[in-house]
Structures are given as C-alpha cells and as structure tokens.
Amino acid sequence: MKLLFDHNLSPRLVNYLTDLYPTANHVAFVGLDQASDELVWNFARQSGYTIVTKDSDFNDLSLVWGSPPKVIWLRVGNKATRQIEVILRQQVMAIQVFLQDPSATILTIL
C-alpha cells in the first residue's frame, strides 16, 4: 500500500507504520513539503501513491480531477501523531478494501 502522507501529518508516521504500510512515504522525504497541492497531486498520480491528508483540498481536487490518485481524508480533528497511528492501524482493513476497489476514489475516516 503506497501511502503518501501530506505535510499536515507527521513524517514520523512513516516509521511508526512501516509494519503495515512498508512503502509509505511523506511529502517532506520527496522534496514536496512546501509544494502546492497540485504538485503533490501530480507526484502521487505519477508515482502510484494514495494521498493521506487532513486537508479538505485533496478531497476537492479528487471531486474535480477524479482518480488517480486516491485520497484518504482523515477527518479526526487535532490528534497527536501516536493517535493518528492508532487510527490508521485500526482502519487497515478498510484501507485495504478501499485501495483494491477500482471505483473508489475517496475514503473518509472519521
């Protein structure tokens, strides 16, 4: 599962979740930490990533441009990085189903 964590999520998630998401990456690690949403979108599309974000902008882009990339929108409020880790661990099955569904474009996690 190639996940790309947006700048509004901690880069530490990549290490914390390596057992479940070994190909996960963070925008900071690919030189996109200050990039526009459009650049991040294009990188994710070209590289086969699913964007994981707390930002509604990627939801909006998905509605306009479609998929790929897919978007996992974390609508969980302000949470510590370890709490985000727990949420992503708890949702691993839902994320797997989402990523395998060719018609699914946005997964909202509340």
HUZIVEN-V878485 format. One record per run of one state. SS is the DSSP state (a for helix, b for strand, c for the rest). FROM is the first residue (numbers start at 0). TO is the last residue. If there is no record, write none. Layout:
ss->SS from->FROM to->TO
ss->SS from->FROM to->TO
This chain:
ss->c from->0 to->1
ss->b from->2 to->4
ss->c from->5 to->10
ss->a from->11 to->15
ss->c from->16 to->23
ss->b from->24 to->25
ss->a from->26 to->29
ss->c from->30 to->35
ss->a from->36 to->46
ss->c from->47 to->48
ss->b from->49 to->52
ss->c from->53 to->54
ss->a from->55 to->64
ss->c from->65 to->69
ss->b from->70 to->73
ss->c from->74 to->79
ss->a from->80 to->89
ss->c from->90 to->90
ss->a from->91 to->99
ss->c from->100 to->104
ss->b from->105 to->108
ss->c from->109 to->109
